[in-house]
Amino acid sequence: MKNVFYLIAFGLIIISCQKEIDVDLNEADPKIVIEANYTAEDSTVRVQITKSTNYFSLTAAPTIDNAIVTITDVNGVESTITSIGAGGYELISYAPIFNTTYTMKVVIDGVEYIAQCDMKSPVQLEDMTFDFYPGFFGSSEGYASNLRFYDPADTTNFYIVVLGKNGVISDSLQNFILQDDQLTDGNLVERPLFVNPLYNAGDVIDMELRSLDSRMFYYYAEIQSIGGASAAPANPENNWSNNILGYFNAYSNSRKQGIVP
């Protein structure tokens, strides 16, 4: 009986101590997000400008359509990137100058945001090969494609590999495969690229090798380490001034396609 009494008394104490806790989930001040890509392959600069939203928001990010956006090449020639609506800006037929630095400037309500990025020369992929692997770690058996290219000697290079299968490209940030030449400078780079599930015979595989500057390589590496969102909650270090989110990436690329035997 004494033990029962103690249990009842303890329960009454717990109930009497309970109180409603009001958690403050005030929205943080929205930040400007500028995601800019200059792709040498199609000579096009594409920029998307939005404002960040609260973590729990179900609405689309508000766009910014009144910005003044320009890009300047190594010769000091400035070109305007025109608004196309819905926060998008585009400049077509903008021929790249490899191994030089591009500067992008965005002016929003009188405030300047500046980023720089190096446009590297493209590195050519070699023909794709495939190797068969038995199932492992719970995956079924199948084929993996092999990344193969000759890394330029005496220069530090950074790459991203983007894969596709049967016409569907896996180009989300968390699916990017990062590669540097720390241990392979000037040599043939050859490594299997494992995907889950592995490929089957007859699959058509697309491979793209993008050549990046070091700042964008480490930006993508940090993005992947914190979950794959382009404007991630941890605010990875980027190449924009004035403490905004996003990135400016100017890159070249090469492509190969192969069929799994």
C-alpha positions as CSV (number, residue, x, y, z in Angstrom):
1,M,0.0,0.0,0.0
2,K,2.8,2.4,0.8
3,N,4.2,2.0,-2.7
4,V,0.8,2.6,-4.3
5,F,0.5,5.8,-2.3
6,Y,3.9,7.0,-3.5
7,L,3.0,6.4,-7.1
8,I,-0.3,8.3,-6.8
9,A,1.4,11.2,-5.0
10,F,4.2,11.3,-7.7
11,G,1.6,11.3,-10.5
12,L,-0.2,14.3,-8.9
13,I,3.0,16.2,-8.6
14,I,3.8,15.7,-12.3
15,I,0.3,16.8,-13.4
16,S,0.4,19.9,-11.2
17,C,3.8,20.9,-12.7
18,Q,2.7,20.7,-16.3
19,K,2.2,23.9,-18.2
20,E,1.6,25.0,-21.8
21,I,4.8,25.8,-23.6
22,D,4.5,28.5,-26.3
23,V,7.3,27.9,-28.9
24,D,8.2,31.1,-30.8
25,L,8.4,30.2,-34.5
26,N,8.7,33.8,-35.8
27,E,9.8,33.9,-39.4
28,A,13.3,35.1,-40.1
29,D,13.8,38.1,-42.2
30,P,13.8,37.0,-45.9
31,K,17.2,37.1,-47.7
32,I,17.9,37.6,-51.4
33,V,18.8,34.4,-53.3
34,I,20.6,34.8,-56.6
35,E,21.3,31.6,-58.5
36,A,23.3,32.3,-61.7
37,N,24.7,29.9,-64.2
38,Y,26.8,30.7,-67.3
39,T,27.0,27.6,-69.4
40,A,29.7,27.7,-72.1
41,E,28.1,24.8,-74.0
42,D,25.1,26.9,-75.1
43,S,26.7,30.4,-74.5
44,T,23.8,31.4,-72.3
45,V,23.8,33.1,-68.9
46,R,20.7,32.3,-66.7
47,V,19.9,34.0,-63.5
48,Q,17.1,33.4,-61.0
49,I,16.4,36.0,-58.2
50,T,14.1,35.3,-55.4
51,K,13.7,35.9,-51.7
52,S,14.0,33.1,-49.1
53,T,10.9,31.9,-47.3
54,N,10.2,30.6,-43.8
55,Y,11.2,27.0,-43.3
56,F,7.6,25.9,-42.8
57,S,6.2,28.0,-45.7
58,L,4.1,26.2,-48.3
59,T,4.1,29.1,-50.7
60,A,6.5,29.6,-53.6
61,A,9.4,31.9,-53.0
62,P,8.7,35.5,-54.0
63,T,10.5,36.6,-57.1
64,I,12.4,39.8,-57.9
65,D,11.9,41.2,-61.4
66,N,13.2,44.8,-61.1
67,A,16.9,44.0,-60.7
68,I,19.6,45.4,-62.9
69,V,21.9,42.4,-63.8
70,T,25.1,42.6,-65.8
71,I,28.1,40.4,-66.6
72,T,31.6,41.7,-67.3
73,D,34.3,39.8,-69.1
74,V,38.1,39.9,-68.7
75,N,38.4,42.8,-71.2
76,G,36.0,45.0,-69.2
77,V,33.1,44.6,-71.6
78,E,29.8,44.8,-69.7
79,S,26.7,43.1,-71.0
80,T,23.1,43.3,-69.7
81,I,21.2,40.2,-68.7
82,T,17.6,40.9,-69.5
83,S,14.6,40.1,-67.3
84,I,12.3,37.4,-68.7
85,G,9.8,37.5,-65.9
86,A,9.1,35.3,-62.8
87,G,12.5,36.2,-61.3
88,G,14.4,35.0,-64.4
89,Y,17.0,36.9,-66.4
90,E,18.8,35.6,-69.5
91,L,21.6,36.5,-71.9
92,I,22.0,34.3,-75.0
93,S,24.8,34.0,-77.6
94,Y,27.4,35.2,-75.0
95,A,30.5,33.5,-76.3
96,P,32.9,32.3,-73.5
97,I,36.5,33.2,-73.1
98,F,38.1,30.3,-71.3
99,N,40.6,30.5,-68.4
100,T,39.4,34.0,-67.5
101,T,37.3,35.5,-64.7
102,Y,33.8,36.8,-65.2
103,T,32.2,39.3,-62.8
104,M,28.4,39.5,-62.3
105,K,26.7,42.5,-60.7
106,V,23.1,42.6,-59.5
107,V,21.6,45.9,-58.3
108,I,18.4,45.6,-56.3
109,D,16.8,48.7,-54.8
110,G,20.1,50.6,-55.1
111,V,22.1,47.9,-53.4
112,E,24.9,46.1,-55.3
113,Y,25.7,42.4,-55.1
114,I,28.9,41.2,-56.9
115,A,30.3,37.7,-57.6
116,Q,33.2,36.4,-59.6
117,C,33.8,33.1,-61.2
118,D,36.5,31.6,-63.4
119,M,35.5,30.0,-66.7
120,K,37.8,26.9,-67.1
121,S,38.6,25.2,-70.4
122,P,36.5,22.1,-71.1
123,V,38.1,18.7,-70.5
124,Q,37.1,16.0,-72.9
125,L,35.6,12.7,-71.7
126,E,36.9,9.4,-73.0
127,D,34.5,6.7,-74.3
128,M,32.4,5.2,-71.5
129,T,33.1,1.7,-70.3
130,F,31.0,-0.5,-67.9
131,D,31.7,-3.1,-65.3
132,F,29.4,-5.6,-63.7
133,Y,29.0,-5.8,-59.9
134,P,27.1,-8.3,-57.8
135,G,24.6,-6.9,-55.4
136,F,26.0,-5.3,-52.2
137,F,24.7,-3.3,-49.2
138,G,21.1,-4.4,-50.1
139,S,21.2,-3.3,-53.7
140,S,20.6,-5.6,-56.7
141,E,23.3,-6.6,-59.1
142,G,24.0,-4.6,-62.2
143,Y,26.5,-2.4,-64.1
144,A,28.3,0.8,-63.1
145,S,29.7,3.3,-65.7
146,N,33.4,4.3,-65.5
147,L,34.4,7.9,-65.5
148,R,37.4,8.3,-67.9
149,F,39.3,11.4,-68.9
150,Y,42.8,12.8,-69.1
151,D,43.4,15.5,-66.5
152,P,45.4,18.5,-67.7
153,A,48.9,18.6,-66.2
154,D,50.4,21.2,-63.9
155,T,47.1,22.9,-63.1
156,T,44.6,22.3,-60.3
157,N,41.3,21.2,-61.6
158,F,37.8,20.6,-60.1
159,Y,35.0,18.8,-61.7
160,I,31.4,17.7,-61.3
161,V,29.9,14.7,-63.0
162,V,26.3,14.6,-64.0
163,L,24.7,11.3,-65.0
164,G,21.5,10.4,-66.9
165,K,19.8,7.1,-67.7
166,N,17.4,6.5,-70.7
167,G,17.0,10.3,-71.2
168,V,16.4,11.2,-67.6
169,I,19.2,13.4,-66.2
170,S,20.0,13.3,-62.5
171,D,21.0,16.9,-62.2
172,S,19.8,17.8,-58.7
173,L,22.6,19.0,-56.4
174,Q,22.6,15.9,-54.2
175,N,23.2,13.7,-57.3
176,F,26.3,15.6,-58.4
177,I,29.5,13.5,-58.2
178,L,32.5,15.6,-57.2
179,Q,36.0,15.0,-58.6
180,D,39.3,16.8,-58.1
181,D,42.9,16.1,-59.4
182,Q,44.7,16.2,-56.0
183,L,46.0,12.6,-56.7
184,T,45.7,12.4,-60.4
185,D,47.2,15.6,-61.9
186,G,48.2,15.1,-65.5
187,N,47.1,11.4,-65.5
188,L,44.2,9.3,-66.8
189,V,41.3,9.5,-64.3
190,E,39.4,6.3,-64.3
191,R,36.9,5.3,-61.6
192,P,33.5,3.6,-61.3
193,L,30.5,5.7,-60.6
194,F,28.0,3.8,-58.5
195,V,24.4,4.6,-58.6
196,N,21.4,2.9,-56.9
197,P,20.0,0.9,-58.5
198,L,22.9,-0.2,-60.8
199,Y,22.3,-0.1,-64.5
200,N,20.9,-3.0,-66.6
201,A,22.0,-4.3,-70.0
202,G,20.5,-2.0,-72.7
203,D,20.3,1.1,-70.6
204,V,21.4,4.3,-72.4
205,I,23.7,6.3,-70.1
206,D,24.6,10.0,-70.5
207,M,27.6,11.4,-68.8
208,E,28.6,15.1,-68.5
209,L,31.9,16.4,-67.1
210,R,31.7,20.0,-65.9
211,S,34.9,22.0,-65.2
212,L,34.5,24.4,-62.2
213,D,36.5,26.9,-60.4
214,S,37.6,26.0,-56.8
215,R,35.0,28.2,-55.0
216,M,32.1,26.6,-56.7
217,F,33.5,23.1,-56.2
218,Y,33.7,23.7,-52.4
219,Y,30.3,25.4,-52.4
220,Y,28.7,22.2,-53.9
221,A,30.7,20.0,-51.5
222,E,29.3,21.9,-48.6
223,I,25.8,21.9,-50.0
224,Q,25.9,18.1,-50.3
225,S,27.2,17.8,-46.7
226,I,24.2,19.7,-45.3
227,G,21.4,18.1,-47.3
228,G,21.4,19.2,-51.0
229,A,19.3,22.3,-51.0
230,S,20.6,25.2,-53.1
231,A,19.7,27.8,-50.5
232,A,20.4,25.6,-47.5
233,P,19.5,26.4,-43.9
234,A,23.2,26.4,-42.9
235,N,24.0,29.1,-45.4
236,P,27.2,27.7,-47.1
237,E,29.9,30.1,-48.0
238,N,29.3,31.3,-51.6
239,N,30.9,33.9,-54.0
240,W,28.4,36.7,-53.6
241,S,29.0,39.9,-51.7
242,N,26.7,41.4,-49.0
243,N,25.8,38.2,-47.2
244,I,23.1,36.9,-49.6
245,L,22.3,33.3,-50.6
246,G,22.9,31.5,-53.9
247,Y,25.9,31.3,-56.2
248,F,27.4,32.4,-59.6
249,N,28.7,29.4,-61.5
250,A,30.5,29.8,-64.9
251,Y,31.5,26.4,-66.3
252,S,32.4,24.5,-69.4
253,N,31.6,20.8,-70.1
254,S,32.0,17.8,-72.3
255,R,29.6,14.9,-72.8
256,K,29.6,11.2,-73.7
257,Q,26.8,8.6,-74.2
258,G,27.1,4.8,-73.9
259,I,24.9,1.8,-73.9
260,V,25.3,-0.9,-71.2
261,P,26.3,-4.1,-73.0
